[in-house]
Structures are given as structure tokens and as C-alpha cells.
């Protein structure tokens, strides 16, 4: 791996709706990712379709979709979580995915493994509550939350084109992606120095 190797970003989000505006917003936030050297792998919570997490079920018997998700997480350099706004906070489906990752607890590469995590939300004025509520969860799961977060309102998303129409929101998305790229570059440089001096 070099500093020029494309950054692998795993994006987890959307809602359980067939036509999820949150998923559309997440795709729009990531539209300029290639310009930052980022390759995007998108996981829709609807497609993931995980049952409510049950810690009594041993890891080997957990859904195949969960094990596949963990494989994708371990190959990622960074992450994005994008949730709809439900009753002033994030969606239960998003929390269930995060809860299910508990099967990696105690492993050296558990959870987000000290990698950058961007946070975003789709919804009205209380969408900021979503990212505020997600921050301590991501930190407890060994993720490095990016300084810039993104909220996308209904008025800022064109449902016909799937694009963000608000210049300020687009600017925040660009800033968040740049921060992710910078954090990954710093991590890679540190790892290269460590490997060279080992």
C-alpha cells in the first residue's frame, strides 16, 4: 500500500423504505468522493436486513449478511454512517447494525479500529441531534469522528436528480470527505514509517 492507493470507504445508511431518501442523500454526499481518491462501498440497511441483534446467539450462528459486513469493514480505510431522523434521533435500524458489530468485541480489529468515521443525517432541524447522538457511540466503537458532519434537509435534496441543491451542504460534504482523506493519508504515512523502522 502507498499514499496514492485509493481510499476504501464503507458507507452504511439509508432506511428500511424501498425508496429511501436517506440513501439518496448519502449517495449525494459521496458524489465527489473519487475527486478525493476515495472508492465507495455502500451498504443499505434495507438490503442488509439484519434481525434484531441477540447477544445470546453465538457469532458463528449470526446472519451471513453480518459476517459479510464485518469482512467489508475490515477491508475499509474509513467509514460513513448516514441515518434518517426519527423522533429527533437516529433510526433503530442503524443502531441495530452497530449493535450487531458487537460480535467483534475483544478482537484486535474490532469495530472501526481507530479509523475515520464521517457522520451524516437526513431530516429536518433535529437532524443535528442524529449526528450528536452517534458521536459517543462511534467513539466507544474505536472510531475517529471527523470534525465536520453533514445534515441534509428535505429542501436541500432534489428527489428527481438525487443531488444536493444547497451550496453550503455541498461544501460541508466536500470538507468532510477531505478530512477523511487527510486522516487516512496520515495513518498510512505513520504505518509506512513504522514498517520501515521495524
C-alpha positions in Angstrom: 0.0 0.0 0.0 1.2 3.5 -0.9 -0.1 7.0 -0.1 -1.6 7.0 -3.6 -3.6 3.8 -3.1 -7.3 4.6 -3.4 -9.0 5.0 -0.1 -11.7 2.4 0.6 -14.7 3.9 2.3 -17.6 1.8 3.6 -20.8 3.8 3.8 -23.6 2.4 6.0 -27.0 4.0 5.9 -30.4 4.5 4.5 -33.7 3.4 5.9 -35.9 0.4 5.6 -38.1 2.1 3.0 -37.9 0.9 -0.6 -37.2 4.5 -1.9 -35.0 5.8 0.9 -34.4 9.5 0.7 -31.6 8.9 3.3 -29.9 6.5 1.0 -30.2 9.1 -1.8 -28.8 11.8 0.5 -25.8 9.5 1.4 -25.1 8.9 -2.3 -25.3 12.6 -2.9 -22.8 13.3 -0.1 -20.4 10.8 -1.6 -20.8 12.1 -5.2 -17.4 13.8 -5.2 -15.6 11.0 -3.3 -13.5 10.0 -6.4 -12.0 13.5 -6.5 -10.6 12.8 -3.1 -9.1 9.5 -4.1 -12.0 7.6 -2.4 -13.6 4.5 -3.6 -17.1 3.9 -2.1 -18.7 0.7 -1.0 -22.3 1.3 0.0 -24.3 -0.8 2.4 -28.1 -0.2 2.7 -29.7 -1.1 5.9 -32.7 -2.3 3.9 -30.6 -4.7 1.8 -28.6 -5.8 4.9 -31.9 -6.7 6.6 -30.4 -7.8 9.9 -32.7 -9.2 12.6 -32.7 -7.5 16.0 -29.4 -8.3 17.5 -29.4 -11.1 20.0 -26.2 -11.5 22.1 -27.3 -15.0 23.1 -26.7 -16.2 19.6 -23.0 -17.2 19.2 -21.1 -15.4 16.5 -20.9 -18.5 14.3 -24.7 -18.6 14.1 -25.2 -14.9 13.4 -26.5 -14.0 10.0 -24.3 -14.4 7.0 -25.0 -10.8 6.0 -23.4 -9.7 9.3 -20.3 -11.7 8.7 -20.0 -10.3 5.2 -20.5 -6.8 6.5 -17.6 -7.3 9.0 -15.4 -8.5 6.2 -16.1 -5.3 4.3 -15.5 -3.2 7.4 -12.1 -4.9 7.9 -11.0 -4.1 4.4 -12.1 -0.4 4.6 -9.9 2.6 5.4 -12.7 4.8 6.5 -16.5 4.8 7.1 -19.6 7.0 6.7 -22.8 6.5 8.7 -25.9 8.2 7.4 -29.2 7.9 9.3 -32.7 9.3 8.8 -34.1 11.4 11.6 -36.8 9.6 13.6 -38.4 11.4 16.6 -35.4 13.7 17.0 -32.7 11.0 16.9 -31.2 8.3 14.7 -33.1 5.2 13.3 -33.3 2.0 15.2 -32.2 0.1 12.1 -28.9 2.0 12.2 -28.4 1.3 15.9 -29.2 -2.4 15.3 -26.4 -2.6 12.7 -24.0 -1.0 15.2 -25.2 -3.3 18.0 -24.7 -6.4 15.8 -21.0 -5.5 15.3 -20.6 -6.4 19.0 -19.7 -9.9 17.8 -16.2 -8.5 17.0 -15.8 -7.3 20.6 -12.5 -8.2 22.1 -10.8 -8.8 18.8 -7.8 -6.6 17.8 -9.5 -5.2 14.7 -12.9 -4.8 16.3 -15.4 -2.2 15.3 -14.0 0.9 13.4 -10.4 0.1 14.6 -9.2 3.6 15.0 -10.2 4.7 11.5 -12.1 7.9 10.5 -15.8 7.9 10.5 -17.9 10.6 8.8 -21.4 11.2 10.2 -24.4 12.4 8.3 -28.2 12.6 8.7 -31.2 13.3 6.6 -34.2 15.2 8.1 -35.4 18.4 9.4 -34.0 20.8 12.0 -33.5 18.0 14.5 -31.2 16.1 12.2 -28.2 17.6 14.1 -29.4 15.5 17.0 -28.7 12.4 15.0 -25.0 13.1 14.5 -24.7 14.3 18.1 -26.2 11.1 19.3 -24.0 9.0 17.0 -20.7 10.6 18.1 -20.3 8.9 21.5 -21.4 5.6 20.0 -18.8 5.8 17.3 -16.1 6.8 19.7 -16.9 3.9 22.0 -16.5 1.7 19.0 -13.0 2.9 18.4 -13.9 5.3 15.5 -12.3 8.7 14.9 -15.3 11.0 14.2 -14.4 13.6 11.5 -14.6 17.2 12.7 -17.2 18.1 10.0 -20.6 16.4 10.0 -23.3 16.8 7.4 -27.1 17.2 7.7 -29.3 17.2 4.6 -32.8 18.6 4.8 -35.7 17.7 2.5 -35.4 21.1 0.8 -31.7 20.5 0.1 -32.2 17.3 -1.8 -33.6 17.1 -5.3 -35.5 13.8 -5.5 -35.5 13.9 -9.3 -31.8 14.1 -9.8 -30.6 12.8 -6.4 -28.3 15.8 -6.0 -27.8 18.2 -3.1 -29.1 21.7 -4.1 -27.8 23.6 -1.1 -24.3 25.0 -1.7 -23.5 25.1 2.0 -24.4 21.4 2.4 -22.3 20.5 -0.6 -19.4 22.4 0.9 -19.7 20.6 4.2 -19.8 17.2 2.3 -16.6 18.2 0.5 -14.9 19.3 3.7 -15.9 16.0 5.4 -14.5 13.9 2.5 -11.3 15.9 2.5 -10.9 15.3 6.3 -11.4 11.6 5.8 -8.8 11.6 3.0 -6.3 13.5 5.2 -6.8 11.2 8.2 -6.3 8.1 6.1 -3.1 9.7 4.5 -1.7 10.4 7.9 -2.5 6.9 9.1 -0.8 5.4 6.1 2.3 7.6 6.5 2.6 6.6 10.1 2.3 2.9 9.2 4.9 3.2 6.5 7.3 4.8 8.9 6.7 2.1 11.5 7.2 -0.6 8.9 10.4 1.0 7.6 11.9 1.2 11.1 10.8 -2.2 12.3 
